[in-house]
Amino acid sequence: MLILEGLDGCFKTTVAGLVSKKLGIEVVKGSTFEHAQCTNEELFEKFKELAKLENVVLDRFIYSNQVYATLYQDFAILTKEQRKVIESTIHGKAKLFYLHADDEVVQDRITARGDEYVDVSMVPRISKEYTKSISEAGIPVISYDTNEWSSEEIAEDIVKLVR
């Protein structure tokens, strides 16, 4: 299980597609705004099911839920205990890759692609929440600064790490 996390505009979906093609494994959306529009218990059940998957690339997961549900109060969020249950399920089989960039670069990328979901003025808050969420991850994290790495370079490195 390969988990790609990070702010919008940091190549997650592009890298997920490249890694998927190179390794011949499926990409699954692991966390979306739609996933969080339910009760806490329903969300926990969704993440427990996702945690059972193998040979997949997860484009976002529990870490994105923690970030965005913290910022958008109408969304369900996992408790610390629930997060620990999920992490214990994936421990040993999952690799967490955190893709990030400077706030200004992320803002420029979001503006350039015309993203309607994320208000660019929120990028510093989102970035701060990701730093916190990823630092508390119960599994090892491999970070890529997308100011310095291209999506192709990241995908190649991930494939090299997992083979």
Secondary structure as GFF3:
##gff-version 3
##sequence-region A 1 163
A	DSSP	beta_strand	2	6	.	.	.	ID=ss1
A	DSSP	alpha_helix	12	23	.	.	.	ID=ss2
A	DSSP	beta_strand	26	29	.	.	.	ID=ss3
A	DSSP	alpha_helix	40	51	.	.	.	ID=ss4
A	DSSP	beta_strand	56	59	.	.	.	ID=ss5
A	DSSP	alpha_helix	62	71	.	.	.	ID=ss6
A	DSSP	alpha_helix	80	90	.	.	.	ID=ss7
A	DSSP	beta_strand	95	100	.	.	.	ID=ss8
A	DSSP	alpha_helix	103	113	.	.	.	ID=ss9
A	DSSP	three_ten_helix	120	122	.	.	.	ID=ss10
A	DSSP	alpha_helix	123	135	.	.	.	ID=ss11
A	DSSP	beta_strand	141	145	.	.	.	ID=ss12
A	DSSP	alpha_helix	151	162	.	.	.	ID=ss13
###
